[in-house]
Amino acid sequence: MSVAEGVLIDNRNEYLYAFARGQGESKSLRPLIYADTASVVHSSRVEALRSFDKAFLDQARQLAVH
């Protein structure tokens, strides 16, 4: 399981504009001798970043001035 978190904050007034969290999970079932943890970790991180990207952009879009 991988978790990606991020915030958009103003350093001057410490106002929190946006916060997002994305999670990704990947599983592999095989004998230990054939275990390839790098591919499982990579796929869970990619999934976490994709869900983070969507959540963060949704939060940031609410800040847009029309």
Secondary structure as GFF3:
##gff-version 3
##sequence-region A 1 66
A	DSSP	beta_strand	2	9	.	.	.	ID=ss1
A	DSSP	beta_strand	16	24	.	.	.	ID=ss2
A	DSSP	three_ten_helix	32	34	.	.	.	ID=ss3
A	DSSP	alpha_helix	37	61	.	.	.	ID=ss4
###
